[in-house]
Amino acid sequence: MIDYLSLIMYFVILAAIFSIASMSLNLEAGVTGLPNFGQVGFLALGAFVAGTVTVTLGMLLTGISGQLYMPATTAAVGQL
C-alpha cells in the first residue's frame, strides 16, 4: 500500500527546494541583471553528488557488486 502522506510530503519538499532556487536566481538575474552561474553550478554539483551517493549506498546495501559506471564508457574515455 502506498503511504500517501509521505508521497505528498516528498513533492512538497521538492517543490519548496526548487522554488527557493528559482526565486534566488530570479532575484539575481531578473531584478539586478547580474548573471551568476556559481549558484547553478553548485546546484548541479549537489544533484550529482546526491545521485552518486544514493546509487552507491543502494548498491552497497543490496549487495550488488560492480562498477558504478559502464566499463565500456570508462575504457573509451581512458583511451582519449
C-alpha positions as CSV (number, residue, x, y, z in Angstrom):
1,M,0.0,0.0,0.0
2,I,1.2,3.5,-0.8
3,D,1.8,5.9,2.0
4,Y,0.1,9.0,0.5
5,L,1.3,11.3,3.3
6,S,4.9,10.5,2.6
7,L,4.4,10.9,-1.1
8,I,2.7,14.3,-0.7
9,M,5.4,15.5,1.7
10,Y,8.1,14.4,-0.8
11,F,6.6,16.5,-3.5
12,V,6.0,19.5,-1.2
13,I,9.7,19.4,-0.1
14,L,10.9,19.0,-3.6
15,A,8.7,21.9,-4.8
16,A,10.0,24.1,-1.9
17,I,13.6,23.4,-2.8
18,F,13.1,24.3,-6.4
19,S,11.0,27.3,-5.6
20,I,13.7,28.7,-3.3
21,A,16.4,28.1,-6.0
22,S,14.3,29.7,-8.7
23,M,13.4,32.7,-6.6
24,S,17.0,33.4,-5.7
25,L,18.0,33.1,-9.4
26,N,15.2,35.4,-10.3
27,L,16.4,37.9,-7.7
28,E,20.0,37.9,-9.1
29,A,19.5,37.7,-12.8
30,G,15.9,39.1,-13.2
31,V,15.9,42.0,-10.8
32,T,19.5,43.1,-10.7
33,G,20.6,41.9,-14.1
34,L,23.7,40.2,-12.8
35,P,24.2,36.7,-14.1
36,N,25.7,34.4,-11.6
37,F,26.4,30.9,-12.8
38,G,28.1,29.8,-9.5
39,Q,24.7,29.1,-7.9
40,V,23.6,27.0,-10.8
41,G,26.9,25.1,-10.7
42,F,26.6,24.3,-7.0
43,L,23.0,23.2,-7.5
44,A,24.1,20.8,-10.3
45,L,27.1,19.6,-8.3
46,G,24.9,18.9,-5.3
47,A,22.4,17.0,-7.5
48,F,25.3,14.9,-9.0
49,V,26.7,14.1,-5.6
50,A,23.3,13.2,-4.1
51,G,22.6,10.9,-7.0
52,T,26.0,9.2,-6.9
53,V,25.9,8.7,-3.1
54,T,22.3,7.3,-3.4
55,V,23.3,4.8,-6.1
56,T,26.5,3.8,-4.3
57,L,24.8,3.2,-1.0
58,G,21.9,1.4,-2.7
59,M,24.4,-1.0,-4.4
60,L,26.2,-1.5,-1.1
61,L,23.1,-2.2,0.9
62,T,21.6,-4.6,-1.6
63,G,24.9,-6.4,-2.1
64,I,25.3,-5.7,-5.8
65,S,28.9,-5.7,-6.8
66,G,30.2,-4.0,-9.9
67,Q,31.3,-0.7,-11.2
68,L,29.1,2.4,-10.8
69,Y,29.6,3.4,-14.4
70,M,29.6,1.3,-17.6
71,P,33.1,-0.3,-18.2
72,A,33.0,0.3,-21.9
73,T,32.4,4.0,-21.4
74,T,35.2,4.2,-18.8
75,A,37.6,2.4,-21.1
76,A,36.7,4.6,-24.1
77,V,37.2,7.8,-22.1
78,G,40.5,6.4,-20.8
79,Q,41.8,5.9,-24.3
80,L,41.0,9.5,-25.2
